[in-house]
Amino acid sequence: MEYKDYYDILGVKRDATDAEIKSAYRKLARKYHPDVNKTKEAESKFKDINEAYEVLGDKQKRQRYDSLGSNWQGGQSYTPPPGFEQFGFGGGQGGTYQSFNFNGQDLGGFSDFFSSLFGDMMGGGARTHGMNFDGFDFGGVGQQQRTSRRKTQQQESKAENLDITMNLNITIKDLFDQKPITVKFNNIERCTKCSGNGGYCSECGGTGFKSEPKSIKVKFPPNITEGQKIRIKGEGKSDSYGRKGDLYLIINIKDKEYEVNGSDITKEIEITPPEAVLGCKKEIETLHGKISIKIPPKTSSGQALRLKDLGLPKKGGGYGNLNAKIKIVIPKNLSDKQIELYRKIAEL
């Protein structure tokens, strides 16, 4: 599921006061209320705004949310802490769930992300935190029957998902060196002292779970590709029975200098117009060290010179190729004499 940045949704800083959060909520609620704003995105935004205020406007929920840390970004892949994915919205006589309702129109319940963190806190009787001014009800939360008590108990008895999945950005040099790199992540565990119930627990500060930074060394297999998933056994979450899940790393190759295609890589080489016309020699930096290449006369921008065995390691041994892609650039500081020469060339 995707991580939701509730502070970003309301447009406030992480250290915002209760008054600032409430003020931001009122302004956004007025702007995106479905009775006022008829755009397609209004209902979705209004629902996100109410969900954000449901969390940040409640001291206990905000404390639990903040314990995830400030390194998360909206849309980032998120795995809930152990046990929270089974909470649902149960807790009373028969399961219940919260839904957004405006003028009789049901806009649906809270997101899966919200459910994974706060499902255990949403049981019991109906409640609202809605506000009303200028004739509009901002944030009224309705309540409907959803599941039976038996279903809730069956869900809670299922085995916890102990695996962690996260995106990992690596560079071309990481692939070339073939040395273990350090992967850092937050290991979120259900609090063993209070069994995830929170409250006045001194161990987890009442949040129900603990988030601790963790780092491991990972060595990538040769010829790894964009989007490939790597499994690190036993590095996931653990439960009260001593079972451990796995860590799954989804590889994203991020590099400002190179593009990768299997074991072949491409790098732009900048030359001036005279060098493109007359040809030249260029010293370039590669993964294998500095080399000198010869660029032939009348070379056009976009042409590529294939340099054998200067790419990434191949799975079966050896190396791929480096494609030196030519890019013709105009020098920024041209003298009047140089500009005049270009003018004469244009006249010819």
Secondary structure in CASP SS format (residue, H / E / C, confidence):
PFRMAT SS
TARGET T0000
AUTHOR 0000-0000-0000
METHOD secondary structure of the structure
MODEL  1
M C 1.00
E E 1.00
Y C 1.00
K C 1.00
D C 1.00
Y H 1.00
Y H 1.00
D H 1.00
I H 1.00
L H 1.00
G C 1.00
V C 1.00
K C 1.00
R C 1.00
D C 1.00
A C 1.00
T C 1.00
D H 1.00
A H 1.00
E H 1.00
I H 1.00
K H 1.00
S H 1.00
A H 1.00
Y H 1.00
R H 1.00
K H 1.00
L H 1.00
A H 1.00
R H 1.00
K H 1.00
Y H 1.00
H C 1.00
P C 1.00
D C 1.00
V C 1.00
N C 1.00
K C 1.00
T C 1.00
K C 1.00
E C 1.00
A H 1.00
E H 1.00
S H 1.00
K H 1.00
F H 1.00
K H 1.00
D H 1.00
I H 1.00
N H 1.00
E H 1.00
A H 1.00
Y H 1.00
E H 1.00
V H 1.00
L H 1.00
G C 1.00
D C 1.00
K H 1.00
Q H 1.00
K H 1.00
R H 1.00
Q H 1.00
R H 1.00
Y H 1.00
D H 1.00
S C 1.00
L C 1.00
G C 1.00
S C 1.00
N C 1.00
W C 1.00
Q C 1.00
G C 1.00
G C 1.00
Q C 1.00
S E 1.00
Y C 1.00
T C 1.00
P C 1.00
P C 1.00
P C 1.00
G C 1.00
F H 1.00
E H 1.00
Q H 1.00
F C 1.00
G C 1.00
F C 1.00
G C 1.00
G C 1.00
G C 1.00
Q C 1.00
G C 1.00
G C 1.00
T E 1.00
Y E 1.00
Q E 1.00
S E 1.00
F E 1.00
N E 1.00
F E 1.00
N C 1.00
G C 1.00
Q E 1.00
D E 1.00
L E 1.00
G E 1.00
G E 1.00
F C 1.00
S C 1.00
D H 1.00
F H 1.00
F H 1.00
S H 1.00
S H 1.00
L H 1.00
F H 1.00
G H 1.00
D H 1.00
M H 1.00
M C 1.00
G C 1.00
G C 1.00
G C 1.00
A C 1.00
R C 1.00
T C 1.00
H C 1.00
G C 1.00
M E 1.00
N E 1.00
F E 1.00
D C 1.00
G C 1.00
F E 1.00
D E 1.00
F E 1.00
G C 1.00
G C 1.00
V E 1.00
G E 1.00
Q E 1.00
Q E 1.00
Q E 1.00
R C 1.00
T C 1.00
S C 1.00
R H 1.00
R H 1.00
K H 1.00
T H 1.00
Q H 1.00
Q H 1.00
Q H 1.00
E H 1.00
S H 1.00
K C 1.00
A C 1.00
E C 1.00
N C 1.00
L C 1.00
D C 1.00
I E 1.00
T E 1.00
M E 1.00
N E 1.00
L E 1.00
N E 1.00
I E 1.00
T C 1.00
I H 1.00
K H 1.00
D H 1.00
L H 1.00
F H 1.00
D H 1.00
Q C 1.00
K C 1.00
P C 1.00
I E 1.00
T E 1.00
V E 1.00
K E 1.00
F E 1.00
N E 1.00
N E 1.00
I E 1.00
E E 1.00
R E 1.00
C C 1.00
T C 1.00
K C 1.00
C C 1.00
S C 1.00
G C 1.00
N C 1.00
G C 1.00
G C 1.00
Y C 1.00
C C 1.00
S C 1.00
E C 1.00
C C 1.00
G C 1.00
G C 1.00
T C 1.00
G C 1.00
F E 1.00
K E 1.00
S E 1.00
E E 1.00
P E 1.00
K E 1.00
S E 1.00
I E 1.00
K E 1.00
V E 1.00
K C 1.00
F C 1.00
P C 1.00
P C 1.00
N C 1.00
I C 1.00
T C 1.00
E C 1.00
G C 1.00
Q C 1.00
K E 1.00
I E 1.00
R E 1.00
I E 1.00
K C 1.00
G C 1.00
E C 1.00
G C 1.00
K C 1.00
S E 1.00
D C 1.00
S C 1.00
Y C 1.00
G C 1.00
R C 1.00
K E 1.00
G C 1.00
D C 1.00
L E 1.00
Y E 1.00
L E 1.00
I E 1.00
I E 1.00
N E 1.00
I E 1.00
K C 1.00
D C 1.00
K C 1.00
E C 1.00
Y E 1.00
E E 1.00
V E 1.00
N E 1.00
G C 1.00
S C 1.00
D E 1.00
I E 1.00
T E 1.00
K E 1.00
E E 1.00
I E 1.00
E E 1.00
I E 1.00
T C 1.00
P H 1.00
P H 1.00
E H 1.00
A H 1.00
V H 1.00
L H 1.00
G C 1.00
C E 1.00
K E 1.00
K E 1.00
E E 1.00
I E 1.00
E E 1.00
T E 1.00
L C 1.00
H C 1.00
G E 1.00
K E 1.00
I E 1.00
S E 1.00
I E 1.00
K E 1.00
I E 1.00
P C 1.00
P C 1.00
K C 1.00
T C 1.00
S C 1.00
S C 1.00
G C 1.00
Q C 1.00
A E 1.00
L E 1.00
R E 1.00
L E 1.00
K C 1.00
D C 1.00
L C 1.00
G C 1.00
L C 1.00
P E 1.00
K C 1.00
K C 1.00
G C 1.00
G C 1.00
G C 1.00
Y E 1.00
G C 1.00
N C 1.00
L E 1.00
N E 1.00
A E 1.00
K E 1.00
I E 1.00
K E 1.00
I E 1.00
V C 1.00
I C 1.00
P C 1.00
K C 1.00
N C 1.00
L C 1.00
S C 1.00
D H 1.00
K H 1.00
Q H 1.00
I H 1.00
E H 1.00
L H 1.00
Y H 1.00
R H 1.00
K H 1.00
I H 1.00
A H 1.00
E H 1.00
L C 1.00
END
